[in-house]
Amino acid sequence: MGSYPPPPYPPPPGPPYGGDWKYQRRVLKEQARAQRDIARAQRDAYRYQARSLRRSSILGPLLLITIGILFLLVQTGRIGAHSLWDWYGRFWPLLLVGAGVVMLLEWAYDQYMQSDSTQPRYRRRLGGGVFTLLLILGITGIVFSSVRNGNGHNYVLNGLNLNQDNIDEFLGDKHESDQTLSQSFPANSGFTVDNPRGDISISGTSDDNQIHVSVHKEVYTRSDSDADGKAQRLNPSLSSSGGNTLNLSIPAIDGTRADLTITIPATVPTIITANHGDVHVSALKAPLQVTANHGNIELSAITGPVITHVNNSDSDLSAHSVSGPLTIQGRGHDTTLSDLSGPVNMSGDFFGTTHFERIRGPIKFHTSRTDLQFARLDGEIDISHADISASEAVGPLTLTAGNRNVTLDRVAGDVTVTNRNGSVDLTSAPPLGNVTVENRNGSVNLTLPEQSNFGYQLDATNGNIESDFSQIKSDDDDDKKNVISGTIGKGGPLLHISTSQGDISVKKGSVMPLPPMPPMPKITSMPPDARQAMEEAKQEAREAAREGKEAAAEGKREGKEAADEARREAKEAADEANRAAKDAKQQKDPNE
């Protein structure tokens, strides 16, 4: 198509814009194009104005500043990396709460500022980068929470602290029933029990050489028939393996739970595995091994060696009156040990408070943050995230800790302490042993018996040295960085104390020696309240069994009576039918 010359101006006379229709169409197109250009310019101007009225949220800078401060504290040793991740794994939802609070405050501020109609109305935007950072931090919190809970293959469920029991209770009604089981225990046999979901309580109080098992069943479902079916399948199974081990197992059925109360002979070696449930063991005189994946462990009155595995950071462990060696491994929360006469070896990660009390054997406590060893404990020790305190312990005592305040009261024998970012307070009881304290960013306060004889070497970098012993005088020479050494009295044990960014104080005190080792309290087979509870449980089990037999007999009796009644009614119906047939025949043939 050839080019058409531009329209003349002014347009030629005739109908609008002349009589040429091609000319008219071209003019209309130019007008439409001009209107589109005007509309696009107005839209761009509106977008530019709206963009100028947007304000970025302060949430992004606050997150970056907070993360930077935390990493700086970790790098400088003010906070332990393990403690930071453990805390974050537990409290990560606070991140979302804080982000919501910041955004709410920004919204309230904008509403207040826009109450004046003369001011422009601003809009807040979060930004894709900040949203992505929040998403990454949330996923990281779920993962670390799952690691704290331990052994879960589903990070989301474990991180959100959900478990099958909670889901079952939410989806179904609870149906309860009880069952008992007894049989003779094979001679010279061990015992193993495996319960996928439910508590396990075992005591060595069986005096008839039998095993007695009481099962309390809980089934969560909306259907009564389904509950009955699952309860029938949730039966304990006793079997022998190789003739030297009796095995008790419970089937794993979704939506069910079985709590076991078991009595066995006291001299039976026992192995316990509980997946979801607590474990209680008492009154055993044989080796014991316990594994609790998601539950607490409670031990009392055990005279054989004990090995425990705790595999959940929210689980607690307590052991009382154990005379054999005790080994604790894994991860857990609070730990309480008291009145133990054998050696204790505890290793893993324990995130709560650890309490030791009256332990006659040597102790080894090792975690990623703490390493503690000593020969005997007449008093008590408490270990938490912020503090370590011990009283009336016998060395050699070795402690390596970080970011803690350490208090050791009346410790006899050799003492070695390594710490940072915390104070160290030590009171040595006679006989005085070698004392070595290396501290960083913290003070050291040492109290010694009044008539002590010892050698000393004190090093306080950027700190002062104070002493109640007149022979110990601080050196103010900056070149020596306040380092002094010497001998008190006839000499003897060496005190080597060093610290940076802190003071050293050596004081005299009236410190009494530790009393002789007290006799070990007699291990009772079971505390009176526990024995009474066990007897009540056994009595309830016997009553339940008796009621079950009575119910079965009653059901059999009622079934027989119902069958007799049905036969009687059937016979009467047959007789009535025969009479009706006979009457009908007589009416039909009256001569007969």
BAPAKE-171920 format. One line per field, with one value per residue (C-alpha): residue number from 0; residue in one letter; x, y, z. Coordinates in nm, 2 decimals, always signed. Layout:
BEGIN
num	c(NUM	...)
residuo	c(A	...)
c1	c(X	...)
c2	c(Y	...)
c3	c(Z	...)
END
This chain:
BEGIN
num	c(0	1	2	3	4	5	6	7	8	9	10	11	12	13	14	15	16	17	18	19	20	21	22	23	24	25	26	27	28	29	30	31	32	33	34	35	36	37	38	39	40	41	42	43	44	45	46	47	48	49	50	51	52	53	54	55	56	57	58	59	60	61	62	63	64	65	66	67	68	69	70	71	72	73	74	75	76	77	78	79	80	81	82	83	84	85	86	87	88	89	90	91	92	93	94	95	96	97	98	99	100	101	102	103	104	105	106	107	108	109	110	111	112	113	114	115	116	117	118	119	120	121	122	123	124	125	126	127	128	129	130	131	132	133	134	135	136	137	138	139	140	141	142	143	144	145	146	147	148	149	150	151	152	153	154	155	156	157	158	159	160	161	162	163	164	165	166	167	168	169	170	171	172	173	174	175	176	177	178	179	180	181	182	183	184	185	186	187	188	189	190	191	192	193	194	195	196	197	198	199	200	201	202	203	204	205	206	207	208	209	210	211	212	213	214	215	216	217	218	219	220	221	222	223	224	225	226	227	228	229	230	231	232	233	234	235	236	237	238	239	240	241	242	243	244	245	246	247	248	249	250	251	252	253	254	255	256	257	258	259	260	261	262	263	264	265	266	267	268	269	270	271	272	273	274	275	276	277	278	279	280	281	282	283	284	285	286	287	288	289	290	291	292	293	294	295	296	297	298	299	300	301	302	303	304	305	306	307	308	309	310	311	312	313	314	315	316	317	318	319	320	321	322	323	324	325	326	327	328	329	330	331	332	333	334	335	336	337	338	339	340	341	342	343	344	345	346	347	348	349	350	351	352	353	354	355	356	357	358	359	360	361	362	363	364	365	366	367	368	369	370	371	372	373	374	375	376	377	378	379	380	381	382	383	384	385	386	387	388	389	390	391	392	393	394	395	396	397	398	399	400	401	402	403	404	405	406	407	408	409	410	411	412	413	414	415	416	417	418	419	420	421	422	423	424	425	426	427	428	429	430	431	432	433	434	435	436	437	438	439	440	441	442	443	444	445	446	447	448	449	450	451	452	453	454	455	456	457	458	459	460	461	462	463	464	465	466	467	468	469	470	471	472	473	474	475	476	477	478	479	480	481	482	483	484	485	486	487	488	489	490	491	492	493	494	495	496	497	498	499	500	501	502	503	504	505	506	507	508	509	510	511	512	513	514	515	516	517	518	519	520	521	522	523	524	525	526	527	528	529	530	531	532	533	534	535	536	537	538	539	540	541	542	543	544	545	546	547	548	549	550	551	552	553	554	555	556	557	558	559	560	561	562	563	564	565	566	567	568	569	570	571	572	573	574	575	576	577	578	579	580	581	582	583	584	585	586	587	588	589	590	591)
residuo	c(M	G	S	Y	P	P	P	P	Y	P	P	P	P	G	P	P	Y	G	G	D	W	K	Y	Q	R	R	V	L	K	E	Q	A	R	A	Q	R	D	I	A	R	A	Q	R	D	A	Y	R	Y	Q	A	R	S	L	R	R	S	S	I	L	G	P	L	L	L	I	T	I	G	I	L	F	L	L	V	Q	T	G	R	I	G	A	H	S	L	W	D	W	Y	G	R	F	W	P	L	L	L	V	G	A	G	V	V	M	L	L	E	W	A	Y	D	Q	Y	M	Q	S	D	S	T	Q	P	R	Y	R	R	R	L	G	G	G	V	F	T	L	L	L	I	L	G	I	T	G	I	V	F	S	S	V	R	N	G	N	G	H	N	Y	V	L	N	G	L	N	L	N	Q	D	N	I	D	E	F	L	G	D	K	H	E	S	D	Q	T	L	S	Q	S	F	P	A	N	S	G	F	T	V	D	N	P	R	G	D	I	S	I	S	G	T	S	D	D	N	Q	I	H	V	S	V	H	K	E	V	Y	T	R	S	D	S	D	A	D	G	K	A	Q	R	L	N	P	S	L	S	S	S	G	G	N	T	L	N	L	S	I	P	A	I	D	G	T	R	A	D	L	T	I	T	I	P	A	T	V	P	T	I	I	T	A	N	H	G	D	V	H	V	S	A	L	K	A	P	L	Q	V	T	A	N	H	G	N	I	E	L	S	A	I	T	G	P	V	I	T	H	V	N	N	S	D	S	D	L	S	A	H	S	V	S	G	P	L	T	I	Q	G	R	G	H	D	T	T	L	S	D	L	S	G	P	V	N	M	S	G	D	F	F	G	T	T	H	F	E	R	I	R	G	P	I	K	F	H	T	S	R	T	D	L	Q	F	A	R	L	D	G	E	I	D	I	S	H	A	D	I	S	A	S	E	A	V	G	P	L	T	L	T	A	G	N	R	N	V	T	L	D	R	V	A	G	D	V	T	V	T	N	R	N	G	S	V	D	L	T	S	A	P	P	L	G	N	V	T	V	E	N	R	N	G	S	V	N	L	T	L	P	E	Q	S	N	F	G	Y	Q	L	D	A	T	N	G	N	I	E	S	D	F	S	Q	I	K	S	D	D	D	D	D	K	K	N	V	I	S	G	T	I	G	K	G	G	P	L	L	H	I	S	T	S	Q	G	D	I	S	V	K	K	G	S	V	M	P	L	P	P	M	P	P	M	P	K	I	T	S	M	P	P	D	A	R	Q	A	M	E	E	A	K	Q	E	A	R	E	A	A	R	E	G	K	E	A	A	A	E	G	K	R	E	G	K	E	A	A	D	E	A	R	R	E	A	K	E	A	A	D	E	A	N	R	A	A	K	D	A	K	Q	Q	K	D	P	N	E)
c1	c(+0.00	+0.15	+0.22	-0.05	+0.05	+0.00	-0.33	-0.33	-0.39	-0.66	-0.85	-1.03	-1.40	-1.67	-1.80	-1.58	-1.22	-1.30	-1.46	-1.16	-1.24	-0.87	-0.79	-1.06	-0.93	-0.58	-0.69	-0.89	-0.59	-0.37	-0.62	-0.65	-0.27	-0.25	-0.52	-0.32	+0.00	-0.18	-0.33	+0.01	+0.17	-0.10	-0.05	+0.33	+0.28	+0.04	+0.28	+0.57	+0.36	+0.25	+0.61	+0.73	+0.47	+0.60	+0.83	+1.05	+0.99	+1.25	+1.22	+1.50	+1.77	+1.66	+1.70	+2.05	+2.16	+2.04	+2.20	+2.52	+2.53	+2.46	+2.74	+2.98	+2.90	+2.97	+3.30	+3.42	+3.33	+3.05	+2.80	+2.86	+2.76	+2.60	+2.40	+2.29	+2.16	+2.00	+1.82	+1.71	+1.59	+1.36	+1.24	+1.25	+0.88	+0.96	+1.12	+0.78	+0.63	+0.89	+0.85	+0.47	+0.52	+0.75	+0.51	+0.22	+0.41	+0.49	+0.13	+0.02	+0.28	+0.16	-0.20	-0.11	+0.09	-0.18	-0.45	-0.36	-0.54	-0.28	-0.01	+0.04	-0.07	+0.23	+0.23	+0.48	+0.63	+0.82	+1.03	+1.11	+1.45	+1.32	+1.04	+1.30	+1.52	+1.23	+1.15	+1.51	+1.52	+1.19	+1.31	+1.64	+1.45	+1.23	+1.55	+1.73	+1.42	+1.40	+1.77	+1.69	+1.40	+1.62	+1.58	+1.30	+1.31	+1.03	+1.18	+0.86	+0.66	+0.95	+1.04	+0.68	+0.68	+0.40	+0.38	+0.16	-0.01	-0.13	-0.26	-0.44	-0.60	-0.72	-0.86	-1.04	-1.21	-1.03	-1.13	-0.97	-0.94	-0.72	-0.56	-0.34	-0.10	+0.11	+0.34	+0.64	+0.98	+1.23	+1.53	+1.85	+1.69	+1.71	+1.42	+1.36	+1.06	+0.99	+0.70	+0.65	+0.40	+0.33	+0.50	+0.69	+0.71	+0.92	+1.00	+1.19	+0.93	+0.79	+0.83	+0.66	+0.92	+0.66	+0.63	+0.31	+0.21	-0.07	-0.16	-0.37	-0.48	-0.58	-0.73	-0.82	-1.09	-1.44	-1.58	-1.65	-1.62	-1.29	-1.17	-1.27	-1.08	-0.76	-0.78	-0.80	-0.49	-0.30	-0.21	+0.13	+0.32	+0.57	+0.82	+1.15	+1.46	+1.73	+1.60	+1.79	+1.58	+1.21	+1.08	+0.78	+0.66	+0.36	+0.24	+0.27	-0.09	-0.18	-0.39	-0.31	-0.11	-0.03	+0.11	+0.28	+0.32	+0.55	+0.69	+0.97	+1.22	+1.48	+1.78	+1.67	+1.90	+1.67	+1.68	+1.41	+1.33	+1.06	+1.00	+0.73	+0.68	+0.84	+1.04	+1.03	+1.25	+1.30	+1.42	+1.65	+1.96	+2.09	+2.23	+1.99	+2.00	+1.74	+1.68	+1.42	+1.37	+1.10	+1.04	+1.18	+1.38	+1.35	+1.56	+1.57	+1.71	+1.93	+2.23	+2.36	+2.54	+2.32	+2.35	+2.10	+2.04	+1.84	+1.76	+1.54	+1.65	+1.33	+1.35	+1.45	+1.65	+1.68	+1.86	+1.85	+2.01	+2.21	+2.51	+2.66	+2.83	+2.60	+2.65	+2.44	+2.46	+2.27	+2.09	+1.84	+1.71	+1.72	+1.93	+1.92	+2.15	+2.17	+2.29	+2.51	+2.80	+2.95	+3.13	+2.93	+3.01	+2.78	+2.84	+2.64	+2.44	+2.21	+2.03	+1.86	+1.99	+2.22	+2.21	+2.45	+2.41	+2.61	+2.81	+3.08	+3.24	+3.44	+3.24	+3.31	+3.07	+3.14	+2.93	+3.01	+3.03	+3.15	+3.41	+3.40	+3.58	+3.62	+3.68	+3.39	+3.10	+2.98	+2.77	+2.60	+2.67	+2.45	+2.53	+2.31	+2.35	+2.49	+2.64	+2.83	+2.83	+2.98	+3.01	+3.20	+3.38	+3.70	+3.96	+4.14	+3.88	+3.91	+3.66	+3.66	+3.37	+3.30	+3.08	+2.98	+3.02	+3.19	+3.15	+3.34	+3.29	+3.50	+3.68	+3.96	+4.26	+4.39	+4.18	+4.21	+3.97	+3.96	+3.69	+3.62	+3.37	+3.27	+3.40	+3.56	+3.51	+3.70	+3.72	+3.98	+3.93	+4.22	+4.43	+4.52	+4.62	+4.76	+4.52	+4.53	+4.28	+4.30	+4.03	+3.97	+3.75	+3.66	+3.78	+3.92	+3.85	+4.03	+3.97	+4.23	+4.26	+4.43	+4.74	+4.81	+5.16	+5.19	+5.38	+5.21	+5.23	+4.96	+4.91	+4.65	+4.66	+4.48	+4.37	+4.46	+4.58	+4.45	+4.54	+4.49	+4.84	+5.09	+5.36	+5.15	+5.18	+5.07	+5.33	+5.23	+5.51	+5.33	+5.62	+5.55	+5.17	+5.11	+5.27	+5.40	+5.52	+5.66	+5.62	+5.39	+5.52	+5.71	+5.58	+5.40	+5.12	+5.14	+4.87	+4.89	+4.62	+4.60	+4.33	+4.28	+4.05	+3.98	+4.11	+4.27	+4.18	+4.34	+4.17	+4.21	+3.91	+3.81	+3.76	+3.69	+3.81	+3.55	+3.42	+3.50	+3.31	+2.96	+2.83	+2.62	+2.25	+2.09	+1.93	+1.57	+1.40	+1.14	+1.02	+0.71	+0.49	+0.61	+0.56	+0.21	+0.13	+0.26	+0.05	-0.25	-0.18	-0.15	-0.47	-0.65	-0.52	-0.65	-0.98	-0.99	-0.92	-1.18	-1.44	-1.34	-1.40	-1.73	-1.84	-1.74	-1.94	-2.23	-2.22	-2.21	-2.50	-2.70	-2.62	-2.74	-3.06	-3.12	-3.07	-3.31	-3.56	-3.53	-3.58	-3.88	-4.03	-3.96	-4.13	-4.44	-4.45	-4.44	-4.72	-4.93	-4.88	-4.98	-5.30	-5.38	-5.34	-5.55	-5.83	-5.83	-5.86	-6.15	-6.33	-6.28	-6.41	-6.64	-6.74	-6.38)
c2	c(+0.00	+0.34	+0.61	+0.87	+1.23	+1.40	+1.57	+1.94	+2.19	+2.32	+2.02	+2.05	+2.15	+1.89	+1.64	+1.62	+1.63	+1.64	+1.39	+1.14	+0.84	+0.74	+1.08	+1.06	+0.72	+0.84	+1.14	+0.92	+0.69	+0.97	+1.10	+0.75	+0.72	+1.06	+0.96	+0.64	+0.84	+1.07	+0.77	+0.60	+0.92	+0.96	+0.60	+0.64	+0.96	+0.78	+0.49	+0.72	+0.91	+0.58	+0.46	+0.78	+0.74	+0.39	+0.34	+0.04	-0.15	-0.12	-0.49	-0.58	-0.36	-0.48	-0.85	-0.79	-0.59	-0.86	-1.14	-0.95	-0.89	-1.25	-1.37	-1.11	-1.24	-1.59	-1.49	-1.30	-1.59	-1.41	-1.67	-2.04	-2.14	-2.45	-2.26	-2.01	-2.28	-2.47	-2.16	-2.07	-2.43	-2.39	-2.03	-1.96	-1.88	-1.56	-1.44	-1.43	-1.27	-0.99	-0.94	-0.90	-0.66	-0.44	-0.43	-0.35	-0.06	+0.07	+0.05	+0.23	+0.51	+0.55	+0.57	+0.84	+1.04	+1.02	+1.15	+1.49	+1.52	+1.76	+1.50	+1.24	+0.88	+0.66	+0.28	+0.03	-0.25	-0.55	-0.64	-0.98	-0.99	-0.95	-1.21	-1.46	-1.40	-1.46	-1.78	-1.90	-1.82	-2.00	-2.32	-2.31	-2.29	-2.59	-2.79	-2.70	-2.77	-3.12	-3.18	-3.09	-3.33	-3.60	-3.91	-3.79	-3.84	-3.59	-3.25	-3.06	-3.26	-3.28	-2.91	-2.80	-3.04	-3.25	-3.62	-3.91	-3.91	-3.55	-3.63	-3.94	-3.75	-3.49	-3.72	-3.97	-4.04	-4.23	-4.58	-4.76	-5.12	-5.34	-5.68	-5.90	-6.17	-6.40	-6.70	-6.88	-6.72	-6.95	-7.03	-6.84	-6.62	-6.26	-6.03	-5.78	-5.55	-5.34	-5.09	-4.87	-4.63	-4.62	-4.62	-4.91	-4.97	-5.26	-5.38	-5.68	-5.76	-6.09	-6.35	-6.64	-6.67	-6.55	-6.25	-6.05	-5.80	-5.55	-5.36	-5.04	-4.98	-4.65	-4.65	-4.33	-4.36	-4.24	-4.59	-4.83	-5.13	-5.01	-4.95	-5.30	-5.44	-5.25	-5.33	-5.70	-5.67	-5.47	-5.77	-5.83	-6.12	-6.33	-6.55	-6.71	-6.67	-6.93	-7.05	-6.78	-6.47	-6.40	-6.13	-5.91	-5.71	-5.49	-5.45	-5.10	-5.00	-4.64	-4.46	-4.68	-4.67	-4.94	-4.87	-5.17	-5.25	-5.55	-5.74	-5.99	-6.17	-5.93	-6.12	-6.11	-5.91	-5.67	-5.47	-5.21	-5.02	-4.75	-4.54	-4.30	-4.33	-4.30	-4.58	-4.65	-4.93	-5.02	-5.30	-5.49	-5.68	-5.75	-5.56	-5.32	-5.15	-4.88	-4.69	-4.41	-4.24	-4.00	-4.02	-3.98	-4.24	-4.30	-4.55	-4.65	-4.93	-5.09	-5.30	-5.41	-5.21	-4.97	-4.84	-4.58	-4.41	-4.09	-3.98	-3.67	-3.33	-3.27	-3.60	-3.61	-3.87	-3.95	-4.22	-4.28	-4.55	-4.73	-4.93	-5.05	-4.85	-4.60	-4.50	-4.23	-4.15	-3.95	-3.62	-3.51	-3.22	-3.23	-3.50	-3.58	-3.84	-3.91	-4.17	-4.36	-4.58	-4.68	-4.49	-4.25	-4.19	-3.93	-3.82	-3.64	-3.32	-3.22	-2.90	-2.85	-2.86	-3.14	-3.22	-3.46	-3.54	-3.79	-4.00	-4.22	-4.33	-4.12	-3.91	-3.82	-3.57	-3.47	-3.26	-3.03	-2.74	-2.89	-3.15	-3.23	-3.51	-3.57	-3.86	-3.83	-3.61	-3.58	-3.27	-3.17	-3.02	-2.82	-2.75	-2.51	-2.29	-2.00	-2.15	-2.44	-2.49	-2.77	-2.82	-3.09	-3.26	-3.46	-3.42	-3.46	-3.23	-3.11	-2.87	-2.72	-2.48	-2.17	-1.87	-1.98	-1.85	-2.13	-2.17	-2.45	-2.47	-2.69	-2.89	-3.11	-3.22	-3.11	-2.87	-2.76	-2.51	-2.36	-2.10	-1.79	-1.51	-1.57	-1.56	-1.84	-1.87	-2.15	-2.25	-2.52	-2.76	-2.92	-3.11	-2.84	-2.97	-2.81	-2.55	-2.44	-2.18	-2.03	-1.78	-1.53	-1.22	-1.28	-1.26	-1.54	-1.55	-1.81	-1.89	-2.10	-2.24	-1.99	-2.20	-2.31	-2.36	-2.34	-2.19	-1.94	-1.79	-1.53	-1.36	-1.09	-0.93	-0.59	-0.66	-0.63	-0.88	-0.87	-1.10	-1.16	-1.31	-1.04	-1.21	-1.18	-0.82	-0.69	-0.57	-0.25	-0.27	-0.25	-0.44	-0.75	-0.72	-0.78	-1.12	-1.23	-1.56	-1.69	-1.92	-1.91	-2.08	-2.40	-2.42	-2.72	-2.74	-2.49	-2.23	-2.12	-1.86	-1.66	-1.44	-1.16	-0.86	-0.96	-0.94	-1.21	-1.23	-1.47	-1.48	-1.66	-1.85	-2.09	-2.39	-2.72	-3.05	-3.28	-3.54	-3.91	-4.07	-4.15	-4.50	-4.57	-4.57	-4.91	-4.97	-5.05	-5.27	-5.00	-4.68	-4.73	-4.52	-4.70	-5.04	-4.94	-4.81	-5.13	-5.34	-5.13	-5.18	-5.56	-5.56	-5.37	-5.61	-5.90	-5.73	-5.66	-6.02	-6.14	-5.90	-6.01	-6.38	-6.28	-6.09	-6.38	-6.62	-6.38	-6.34	-6.72	-6.76	-6.49	-6.65	-6.99	-6.83	-6.64	-6.97	-7.15	-6.87	-6.87	-7.25	-7.22	-6.95	-7.14	-7.45	-7.24	-7.09	-7.44	-7.57	-7.26	-7.32	-7.68	-7.59	-7.33	-7.58	-7.83	-7.58	-7.48	-7.84	-7.90	-7.60	-7.72	-8.08	-8.07	-8.44	-8.55)
c3	c(+0.00	-0.10	+0.14	+0.19	+0.22	+0.56	+0.59	+0.52	+0.79	+0.82	+0.69	+0.36	+0.36	+0.36	+0.62	+0.93	+0.83	+0.46	+0.24	+0.23	+0.46	+0.47	+0.60	+0.86	+0.99	+1.02	+1.22	+1.46	+1.51	+1.60	+1.85	+2.01	+2.03	+2.20	+2.45	+2.53	+2.58	+2.82	+3.02	+3.04	+3.16	+3.43	+3.54	+3.56	+3.76	+4.00	+4.04	+4.11	+4.37	+4.54	+4.54	+4.70	+4.97	+5.07	+5.36	+5.43	+5.76	+6.03	+6.09	+5.84	+6.01	+6.35	+6.25	+6.11	+6.41	+6.65	+6.45	+6.43	+6.81	+6.89	+6.65	+6.81	+7.16	+7.04	+6.88	+7.19	+7.42	+7.60	+7.49	+7.41	+7.06	+7.19	+7.44	+7.17	+6.94	+7.22	+7.34	+6.98	+6.92	+7.23	+7.19	+6.81	+6.80	+6.99	+6.66	+6.50	+6.80	+6.80	+6.42	+6.47	+6.76	+6.55	+6.25	+6.49	+6.64	+6.29	+6.19	+6.51	+6.45	+6.09	+6.20	+6.45	+6.20	+5.93	+6.17	+6.02	+5.69	+5.56	+5.58	+5.31	+5.38	+5.38	+5.33	+5.49	+5.29	+5.44	+5.13	+4.98	+5.14	+5.50	+5.43	+5.30	+5.61	+5.84	+5.65	+5.67	+6.05	+6.10	+5.92	+6.11	+6.44	+6.35	+6.26	+6.58	+6.78	+6.62	+6.71	+7.07	+7.08	+6.93	+6.72	+6.52	+6.14	+6.08	+6.14	+6.11	+6.36	+6.61	+6.56	+6.63	+6.93	+6.80	+6.88	+6.80	+7.14	+7.09	+6.75	+6.88	+7.16	+6.92	+6.66	+6.89	+7.22	+7.49	+7.57	+7.87	+7.97	+8.19	+8.15	+8.38	+8.30	+8.52	+8.45	+8.61	+8.55	+8.39	+8.61	+8.54	+8.28	+8.19	+8.11	+7.83	+7.78	+7.47	+7.48	+7.17	+7.35	+7.72	+8.06	+8.21	+8.59	+8.71	+9.06	+9.18	+9.45	+9.31	+9.59	+9.41	+9.13	+8.88	+8.65	+8.70	+8.43	+8.46	+8.14	+8.14	+7.78	+7.62	+7.27	+7.09	+6.83	+6.75	+6.71	+7.01	+6.78	+6.66	+7.02	+7.12	+6.82	+6.89	+7.26	+7.17	+6.96	+7.22	+7.42	+7.59	+7.45	+7.65	+7.47	+7.54	+7.32	+7.35	+7.68	+7.88	+7.82	+7.87	+7.63	+7.69	+7.39	+7.31	+6.94	+6.79	+6.70	+6.59	+6.83	+7.13	+7.45	+7.70	+8.05	+8.20	+8.57	+8.61	+8.92	+8.87	+9.09	+9.23	+9.09	+8.72	+8.48	+8.30	+7.97	+7.91	+7.59	+7.60	+7.28	+7.40	+7.78	+8.12	+8.29	+8.67	+8.81	+9.18	+9.41	+9.17	+9.26	+8.91	+8.61	+8.45	+8.11	+8.03	+7.70	+7.69	+7.36	+7.46	+7.83	+8.18	+8.38	+8.75	+8.93	+9.30	+9.52	+9.25	+9.37	+9.03	+8.75	+8.56	+8.21	+8.09	+7.75	+7.75	+7.39	+7.43	+7.54	+7.73	+7.93	+8.30	+8.48	+8.85	+9.04	+9.41	+9.63	+9.36	+9.48	+9.15	+8.88	+8.70	+8.34	+8.18	+7.81	+7.55	+7.59	+7.85	+8.06	+8.44	+8.61	+8.99	+9.14	+9.52	+9.76	+9.52	+9.63	+9.30	+9.03	+8.80	+8.44	+8.27	+7.91	+7.65	+7.65	+7.93	+7.89	+8.23	+8.59	+8.71	+9.08	+9.26	+9.62	+9.85	+9.60	+9.74	+9.42	+9.17	+8.92	+8.56	+8.40	+8.04	+7.81	+7.52	+7.77	+8.10	+8.21	+8.58	+8.77	+9.14	+9.38	+9.62	+9.71	+10.07	+10.00	+9.68	+9.33	+9.11	+8.74	+8.54	+8.23	+8.43	+8.75	+8.89	+9.27	+9.48	+9.85	+10.05	+9.76	+9.78	+9.51	+9.29	+9.14	+8.78	+8.63	+8.28	+8.22	+8.02	+8.07	+8.42	+8.78	+8.97	+9.35	+9.52	+9.90	+10.13	+9.87	+10.00	+9.80	+9.46	+9.26	+8.90	+8.75	+8.40	+8.33	+8.13	+8.14	+8.51	+8.86	+9.05	+9.43	+9.60	+9.97	+10.03	+10.32	+10.50	+10.41	+10.15	+9.81	+9.49	+9.35	+8.99	+8.86	+8.51	+8.45	+8.17	+8.21	+8.57	+8.93	+9.15	+9.52	+9.72	+10.09	+10.27	+10.63	+10.86	+10.94	+10.59	+10.45	+10.07	+9.78	+9.55	+9.20	+9.13	+8.79	+8.76	+8.41	+8.42	+8.77	+9.14	+9.40	+9.76	+10.04	+10.42	+10.43	+10.49	+10.29	+9.97	+9.84	+9.51	+9.27	+9.09	+8.83	+8.50	+8.33	+8.54	+8.48	+8.86	+8.88	+9.23	+9.37	+9.70	+10.00	+10.31	+10.62	+10.55	+10.19	+10.06	+9.80	+9.51	+9.45	+9.08	+9.02	+8.69	+8.55	+8.30	+8.33	+8.69	+9.05	+9.27	+9.64	+9.88	+10.22	+10.55	+10.69	+10.97	+10.75	+10.92	+10.76	+10.61	+10.84	+10.79	+10.51	+10.65	+10.62	+10.32	+10.41	+10.38	+10.04	+10.10	+9.86	+9.80	+9.97	+10.19	+9.97	+9.65	+9.81	+9.92	+9.57	+9.42	+9.66	+9.58	+9.21	+9.26	+9.46	+9.19	+8.93	+9.13	+9.17	+8.80	+8.72	+8.96	+8.82	+8.47	+8.57	+8.73	+8.42	+8.20	+8.42	+8.43	+8.05	+8.01	+8.25	+8.07	+7.74	+7.85	+7.99	+7.67	+7.47	+7.69	+7.66	+7.28	+7.27	+7.49	+7.28	+6.97	+7.11	+7.22	+6.87	+6.71	+6.94	+6.86	+6.49	+6.53	+6.72	+6.46	+6.18	+6.36	+6.42	+6.06	+5.95	+6.18	+6.05	+5.70	+5.76	+6.07	+6.02	+6.09)
END
